[in-house]
Amino acid sequence: MRTSAGYGTWASPITAEAVTAAQVGLAQPSLDRGWSYWLEARPEEGGRTVLVRRAPGGERADVTPAPFSVRTRVHEYGGGAYGVRDGVVVAANFADQRLWRLQPGGRAAPITPESGARLRYADLELDPAGNRLFAVREDHRGGGEPVNSIVMIDLDRADDAGRVLASGHDFFSSPRLSPDRRQLAWLSWDHPDMPWDATELWLAEIDGSGQTGAARRVAGGAGEAIVQPAWSPTGELYFVSDRTDWWNIYRAGADGPVPICPMAAEFAGPAWTLGGRWYGFLSADVILACYTQDGRWHLATIAIATGQLSRLDLPYTEWSGVSVADGRAVLRAGAPDRPAAIVLLEPASGAVSELARAGDLPVDPAYLAHPQAIDFPSGPGETAHAFYYPPTNPDHSAPAGQRPPLIVKSHGGPTGSTSSELRLSLQYWTSRGFAVCDVNYGGSTGYGRAYRERLYGRWGEVDVLDCINAARSLVADGQADEDRLMITGGSAGGYTTLCALTFHDLFDAGASHYGVSDLEALAKETHKFESRYLDRLVGPWPEAAELYRARSPIHHVDRLSCPIIFFQGLEDAVVPPNQAEMMVEALRKKGMPVAYLAFAGEQHGFRKAETIQTVLRAELTFYGRVLGFEPADPPADLAIENL
């Protein structure tokens, strides 16, 4: 029997402990000689990332000994932090950023020299027939901006820092060796482009000693973003390009790129991290690929000769990390109603088995809100996209006529997207009687290059208006309480949140998770990878300094008229802590209700279980106090100034 209680006050079994204790992060699956490998980020171990492997017979074991954490700081976001080929395993250790060769039984031996973490490696590619490794290297040993390059490392030598094979561009990624070991492909790009703006695909001959011939550009350039170059079993070079607005798969032909399966769909995502894989070769004739349409990912096979796509009917809506060997595949899969998993797929039979889960589902599925894909008008002739999650709890119902408080979520990036995958951190809210709208605002990926470029020059405007119009649309449809509207976001989503609260008066409260408040400071202080990101999103710095100030909430706190809570990692190199601290101090002086929680040992994005739990409890307590309702949960120990 349901108990009547006001929205936002429902008792929920999805506790803050359940959000973290039941879940680990799963990433970068790989297949090698019948063994499956993947990474697990474990909040209960302080966020340590562990390499796990599973034998063909089903036994699983950790490959990395404690306290080894498999994570690289190249581009600060990392990616491609380990490689495995024919039983040889190499991984980057977060503490020292060295590459280590991992042996059975938890033994590890360093490959690259000690550098005080000034030499960093990522996107590892092991030579299948030689004892050498190709990688992206980021060199912080000199003054000024770090130097990026493609290097070759001899696994038989001690303390080999790497021999430079490709240099001269600001960024590199995806070194990929051909099956005959005679050609090396890679990607490069230069400031002010990001890898989803413009990249170039290069190819060079390489011999057994690592001598390379003259490199030639195969594809790419201004207005074309290429991702994931890969070699077919027959030695042909493939890649994903958005040259026709959508990220589609191409083959490098003698007369130019040849499309394999042209579709109004995205067969890749933005390269925030290195080593992303969205397709692989089941054979010389068939590709296994994941693609997204209307916010949902699908898995399919593509017949290379005809381009015929055959979608696989599987109970997942999120796919990534495709790794194929011997006609089988291992992938990361997600869905709205179950924890994410590493799955082994037998495409010939369609059989799927879960090798690892992010955790057990700690509640009855009846407590889970199911995402509803919605579109709504926003801007002249524009349509924006979102997932709407209604309040869901089988134990409670709201009084007749009451509408739920709405939390609008703005994803990070801003070049990124939200998804329909189960997130207990989101269900934490819906099970307590909140509605949640997770917005894929203009600038998000998954809807083509033109939609992505809606944000060019208009960050802080298009994204904000899309979030505002999402809320207005739901209020008009009777699915949200117009007097209890909140907005929250992390990183770039935190900037969108702060802009919405500063330059508009729709929302009643907000939460900024390591969000940007000062665009000028961000442009001057952030790391190399994003140091020119704002050239496209706002304008070139310092020429557009006036626009930077106009779009920075820190310079317009006099316009703030609602309470805000800030969460910040004290070791954040992407958005430094002073971004939050300046905003908090300004709100203090103005006399607005404000709360600030800073966390030692946390970087950009919270990884520790205790941090995640504290943030959830504090945000719930904050909303209850400032909006005048009493959640069922015990209140967090939270100081709110000026309340």
MIZADREN-339720 format. One record per residue (C-alpha): x, y, z; residue in one letter. Coordinates in steps of 0.1 Angstrom, whole numbers, padded with zeros to 4 digits, always signed. Layout:
<nudos>
XYZA ...
</nudos>
This chain:
<nudos>
+0000+0000+0000M +0013+0034-0010R +0018+0061+0016T +0009+0096+0006S +0038+0120+0010A +0049+0152-0007G +0073+0150-0035Y +0109+0152-0023G +0100+0137+0011T +0098+0101+0001W +0118+0075+0020A +0141+0056-0004S +0161+0024-0002P +0186+0039-0027I +0209+0053+0000T +0241+0072-0006A +0260+0041+0005E +0241+0020-0021A +0251+0045-0048V +0288+0038-0042T +0292+0005-0024A +0273-0015-0051A +0290+0001-0081Q +0325+0001-0097V +0334+0019-0129G +0340-0004-0158L +0361+0006-0188A +0384-0005-0217Q +0376-0041-0223P +0401-0062-0243S +0403-0097-0257L +0436-0115-0260D +0441-0152-0267R +0408-0160-0252G +0414-0140-0221W +0392-0110-0213S +0406-0079-0197Y +0390-0047-0183W +0395-0019-0159L +0376-0014-0126E +0375+0019-0108A +0367+0010-0072R +0353+0038-0050P +0357+0017-0019E +0395+0016-0026E +0398+0053-0028G +0390+0054-0065G +0419+0030-0074R +0416+0016-0110T +0425-0021-0112V +0432-0042-0142L +0412-0074-0141V +0414-0105-0163R +0391-0135-0168R +0403-0168-0181A +0384-0187-0208P +0373-0211-0181G +0358-0183-0160G +0383-0177-0133E +0390-0140-0127R +0418-0122-0109A +0433-0088-0104D +0464-0082-0126V +0476-0051-0108T +0489-0053-0072P +0478-0028-0047A +0484+0002-0046P +0490+0002-0084F +0463+0022-0101S +0460+0020-0139V +0455+0056-0150R +0474+0080-0171T +0474+0118-0169R +0480+0125-0206V +0455+0153-0215H +0446+0150-0178E +0416+0128-0189Y +0438+0099-0198G +0426+0068-0216G +0444+0039-0232G +0462+0033-0200A +0470-0003-0206Y +0477-0026-0236G +0477-0064-0239V +0489-0085-0269R +0498-0122-0269D +0500-0124-0231G +0522-0093-0227V +0505-0067-0205V +0518-0031-0201V +0500-0005-0180A +0505+0031-0167A +0507+0036-0129N +0489+0067-0117F +0513+0075-0089A +0545+0078-0110D +0531+0078-0146Q +0556+0052-0156R +0548+0022-0178L +0551-0011-0161W +0552-0047-0175R +0528-0068-0155L +0534-0105-0148Q +0512-0132-0135P +0510-0133-0097G +0508-0095-0093G +0545-0088-0102R +0554-0056-0120A +0586-0043-0135A +0591-0007-0147P +0597+0000-0184I +0600+0037-0187T +0623+0058-0165P +0614+0076-0132E +0606+0112-0142S +0586+0126-0113G +0555+0120-0134A +0568+0144-0160R +0568+0117-0187L +0533+0104-0194R +0522+0077-0218Y +0488+0067-0232A +0470+0050-0261D +0493+0020-0259L +0497-0002-0290E +0518-0034-0286L +0536-0049-0316D +0521-0084-0321P +0554-0099-0333A +0581-0077-0318G +0590-0066-0283N +0581-0030-0288R +0553-0006-0279L +0539+0024-0296F +0523+0052-0275A +0514+0088-0272V +0539+0105-0249R +0534+0138-0231E +0567+0154-0220D +0565+0179-0191H +0603+0180-0186R +0608+0214-0204G +0595+0248-0196G +0561+0260-0209G +0536+0238-0226E +0543+0200-0226P +0554+0184-0258V +0533+0156-0273N +0545+0130-0298S +0542+0094-0309I +0570+0072-0296V +0583+0037-0298M +0595+0019-0267I +0617-0011-0266D +0603-0035-0240L +0636-0053-0236D +0655-0021-0226R +0654-0007-0190A +0643+0028-0185D +0634+0035-0222D +0618+0069-0224A +0608+0063-0260G +0621+0070-0295R +0601+0098-0312V +0585+0087-0344L +0561+0116-0351A +0562+0151-0337S +0556+0187-0347G +0519+0189-0339H +0503+0200-0306D +0485+0167-0301F +0487+0131-0312F +0466+0100-0307S +0459+0065-0320S +0492+0050-0331P +0481+0018-0349R +0504-0007-0365L +0493-0026-0397S +0490-0064-0396P +0521-0068-0416D +0540-0044-0392R +0551-0023-0422R +0529+0008-0417Q +0520+0030-0388L +0489+0052-0387A +0481+0080-0362W +0461+0111-0357L +0472+0146-0350S +0457+0181-0344W +0467+0215-0334D +0456+0245-0314H +0429+0258-0313P +0411+0226-0325D +0399+0200-0302M +0397+0164-0316P +0361+0168-0325W +0368+0200-0345D +0395+0189-0369A +0421+0161-0369T +0444+0146-0395E +0450+0109-0403L +0487+0102-0411W +0504+0071-0425L +0541+0062-0427A +0562+0031-0436E +0580+0016-0407I +0606-0011-0406D +0615-0037-0379G +0640-0013-0362S +0615+0015-0360G +0628+0036-0388Q +0600+0055-0404T +0596+0069-0439G +0580+0101-0449A +0545+0105-0434A +0516+0113-0457R +0482+0127-0448R +0454+0102-0457V +0424+0123-0447A +0412+0150-0424G +0419+0187-0419G +0398+0218-0414A +0361+0210-0408G +0366+0172-0405E +0371+0153-0372A +0385+0118-0376I +0385+0092-0348V +0396+0056-0343Q +0418+0046-0372P +0419+0008-0374A +0434-0019-0397W +0413-0046-0412S +0426-0082-0412P +0435-0077-0448T +0456-0046-0441G +0433-0019-0452E +0430+0013-0431L +0396+0023-0418Y +0385+0053-0397F +0355+0073-0385V +0349+0107-0400S +0322+0134-0397D +0328+0148-0432R +0291+0144-0440T +0279+0158-0407D +0276+0124-0390W +0305+0102-0377W +0304+0073-0402N +0329+0046-0410I +0352+0049-0440Y +0379+0030-0457R +0410+0048-0470A +0409+0042-0508G +0433+0051-0536A +0409+0079-0547D +0399+0091-0513G +0377+0079-0483P +0351+0053-0492V +0320+0052-0470P +0311+0018-0456I +0275+0024-0443C +0263+0059-0448P +0237+0068-0421M +0223+0097-0402A +0239+0082-0371A +0271+0085-0351E +0295+0056-0351F +0318+0072-0325A +0318+0097-0297G +0340+0127-0288P +0377+0118-0280A +0378+0132-0245W +0399+0102-0235T +0424+0083-0256L +0420+0048-0269G +0382+0048-0276G +0369+0020-0297R +0335+0019-0313W +0340-0008-0340Y +0361-0038-0347G +0365-0065-0374F +0348-0098-0368L +0364-0110-0401S +0377-0096-0433A +0341-0092-0444D +0322-0081-0413V +0324-0051-0389I +0309-0051-0355L +0300-0015-0347A +0280+0005-0321C +0262+0036-0332Y +0238+0061-0316T +0205+0076-0329Q +0181+0098-0309D +0203+0094-0277G +0203+0056-0277R +0232+0034-0287W +0228+0002-0307H +0250-0027-0317L +0251-0040-0353A +0271-0060-0378T +0280-0044-0412I +0287-0064-0443A +0317-0045-0457I +0310-0054-0494A +0274-0042-0494T +0272-0018-0464G +0242-0038-0451Q +0236-0031-0414L +0220-0057-0392S +0211-0045-0357R +0215-0070-0329L +0184-0072-0306D +0200-0071-0272L +0188-0057-0238P +0212-0028-0236Y +0210+0009-0247T +0247+0019-0243E +0277+0003-0260W +0314+0012-0261S +0349-0003-0259G +0346-0027-0288V +0374-0053-0288S +0372-0082-0313V +0393-0113-0316A +0387-0147-0332D +0352-0139-0342G +0341-0129-0307R +0338-0095-0290A +0340-0081-0255V +0324-0047-0249L +0311-0024-0222R +0273-0024-0221A +0247-0004-0202G +0209-0001-0198A +0184+0018-0178P +0173-0011-0156D +0205-0029-0147R +0241-0020-0137P +0267-0016-0165A +0285-0047-0175A +0315-0061-0194I +0299-0086-0218V +0312-0113-0241L +0294-0115-0274L +0293-0145-0298E +0279-0127-0329P +0274-0159-0348A +0248-0171-0323S +0239-0138-0307G +0247-0152-0273A +0258-0127-0246V +0273-0134-0213S +0282-0109-0186E +0318-0113-0174L +0315-0085-0148A +0289-0061-0135R +0294-0027-0120A +0276-0042-0090G +0244-0058-0078D +0212-0039-0082L +0206-0029-0045P +0168-0024-0049V +0138-0039-0065D +0136-0026-0102P +0102-0011-0092A +0122+0018-0076Y +0139+0027-0109L +0126+0056-0130A +0128+0048-0167H +0141+0075-0190P +0118+0090-0216Q +0135+0106-0246A +0119+0140-0252I +0124+0168-0277D +0114+0204-0272F +0117+0237-0291P +0145+0259-0280S +0157+0288-0300G +0146+0300-0334P +0136+0269-0354G +0158+0247-0331E +0150+0215-0313T +0168+0203-0283A +0169+0168-0266H +0168+0154-0232A +0158+0124-0210F +0130+0129-0186Y +0128+0107-0154Y +0096+0108-0135P +0094+0104-0097P +0093+0067-0091T +0088+0048-0058N +0063+0020-0052P +0060+0029-0015D +0047+0064-0020H +0023+0086-0039S +0020+0124-0038A -0011+0143-0027P -0036+0149-0055A -0028+0180-0076G +0008+0183-0064Q +0036+0185-0090R +0071+0173-0084P +0102+0194-0078P +0124+0193-0110L +0162+0189-0111I +0176+0199-0145V +0209+0182-0151K +0235+0198-0174S +0262+0173-0185H +0299+0181-0186G +0321+0186-0216G +0303+0207-0229P +0312+0186-0259T +0298+0153-0246G +0264+0138-0239S +0242+0123-0213T +0229+0087-0217S +0201+0064-0207S +0224+0041-0187E +0214+0033-0152L +0230+0058-0127R +0220+0052-0091L +0231+0087-0083S +0202+0099-0105L +0178+0073-0092Q +0187+0086-0057Y +0166+0117-0066W +0137+0102-0085T +0131+0076-0057S +0127+0105-0033R +0101+0121-0053G +0121+0144-0076F +0116+0146-0114A +0149+0148-0133V +0155+0162-0167C +0189+0152-0182D +0195+0176-0211V +0215+0170-0243N +0217+0207-0251Y +0230+0222-0283G +0267+0213-0285G +0261+0177-0274S +0274+0148-0294T +0252+0121-0309G +0231+0143-0331Y +0256+0152-0359G +0283+0179-0363R +0258+0207-0370A +0241+0202-0337Y +0275+0200-0320R +0285+0233-0336E +0254+0251-0323R +0275+0259-0293L +0304+0275-0313Y +0307+0311-0300G +0277+0307-0278R +0287+0287-0247W +0268+0300-0218G +0239+0309-0240E +0227+0280-0262V +0233+0254-0234D +0216+0276-0208V +0185+0283-0230L +0181+0246-0238D +0181+0238-0200C +0157+0266-0193I +0134+0255-0221N +0135+0219-0210A +0122+0230-0176A +0096+0253-0191R +0084+0225-0214S +0079+0201-0185L +0062+0228-0164V +0038+0234-0193A +0031+0197-0196D +0023+0195-0159G +0053+0173-0151Q +0071+0198-0128A +0064+0223-0101D +0073+0258-0114E +0081+0270-0079D +0106+0242-0072R +0130+0242-0101L +0167+0233-0096M +0196+0230-0119I +0228+0211-0113T +0259+0201-0133G +0296+0192-0130G +0326+0208-0147S +0312+0225-0179A +0278+0215-0167G +0286+0235-0136G +0293+0265-0158Y +0259+0261-0175T +0244+0259-0140T +0260+0291-0128L +0251+0309-0160C +0215+0299-0157A +0214+0311-0121L +0232+0343-0128T +0218+0356-0160F +0182+0342-0157H +0157+0339-0129D +0138+0307-0137L +0155+0284-0112F +0150+0284-0074D +0183+0267-0064A +0213+0252-0079G +0244+0230-0073A +0277+0234-0090S +0300+0204-0090H +0336+0216-0098Y +0320+0242-0122G +0336+0271-0140V +0327+0306-0129S +0355+0326-0145D +0361+0320-0182L +0392+0343-0181E +0408+0323-0153A +0399+0290-0171L +0415+0303-0204A +0447+0313-0185K +0451+0285-0160E +0438+0252-0174T +0460+0224-0189H +0473+0221-0224K +0445+0199-0238F +0418+0224-0231E +0439+0256-0232S +0424+0267-0265R +0390+0249-0262Y +0373+0282-0255L +0385+0297-0288D +0356+0279-0305R +0331+0280-0276L +0335+0317-0267V +0362+0334-0288G +0400+0337-0290P +0418+0349-0258W +0427+0376-0251P +0411+0393-0282E +0377+0384-0269A +0384+0394-0233A +0353+0416-0231E +0331+0387-0241L +0348+0364-0216Y +0339+0388-0188R +0304+0392-0201A +0299+0354-0200R +0316+0348-0166S +0292+0345-0136P +0319+0357-0112I +0316+0392-0127H +0278+0394-0123H +0270+0381-0089V +0248+0411-0083D +0223+0393-0106R +0222+0362-0085L +0189+0358-0066S +0188+0321-0054C +0208+0298-0032P +0238+0277-0045I +0259+0249-0031I +0294+0243-0044F +0314+0210-0045F +0351+0211-0053Q +0381+0188-0054G +0412+0205-0041L +0436+0188-0065E +0416+0197-0096D +0439+0207-0125A +0411+0211-0150V +0389+0236-0130V +0412+0249-0102P +0396+0253-0068P +0398+0291-0069N +0370+0291-0095Q +0346+0279-0068A +0362+0299-0040E +0359+0332-0058M +0322+0326-0064M +0315+0315-0029V +0332+0346-0015E +0312+0368-0038A +0280+0352-0026L +0290+0356+0010R +0295+0393+0006K +0262+0396-0012K +0244+0379+0016G +0230+0351-0005M +0225+0316+0009P +0256+0296+0000V +0274+0264+0010A +0308+0251+0000Y +0323+0217+0004L +0359+0211-0006A +0375+0177-0007F +0412+0169-0002A +0426+0142-0025G +0399+0147-0052E +0406+0158-0087Q +0383+0166-0116H +0354+0143-0109G +0349+0126-0076F +0362+0090-0072R +0361+0083-0035K +0331+0066-0020A +0330+0088+0010E +0331+0120-0012T +0303+0108-0034I +0282+0099-0004Q +0288+0133+0013T +0279+0152-0018V +0246+0134-0023L +0235+0139+0013R +0246+0175+0014A +0228+0184-0019E +0196+0168-0006L +0198+0186+0027T +0206+0219+0009F +0175+0217-0013Y +0153+0208+0016G +0164+0237+0037R +0164+0264+0011V +0131+0253-0006L +0113+0246+0027G +0106+0208+0027F +0119+0181+0050E +0134+0150+0033P +0129+0116+0049A +0167+0111+0052D +0186+0124+0083P +0200+0158+0075P +0237+0161+0065A +0261+0181+0087D +0259+0211+0064L +0267+0248+0071A +0246+0271+0049I +0257+0307+0052E +0233+0336+0050N +0203+0313+0056L 
</nudos>
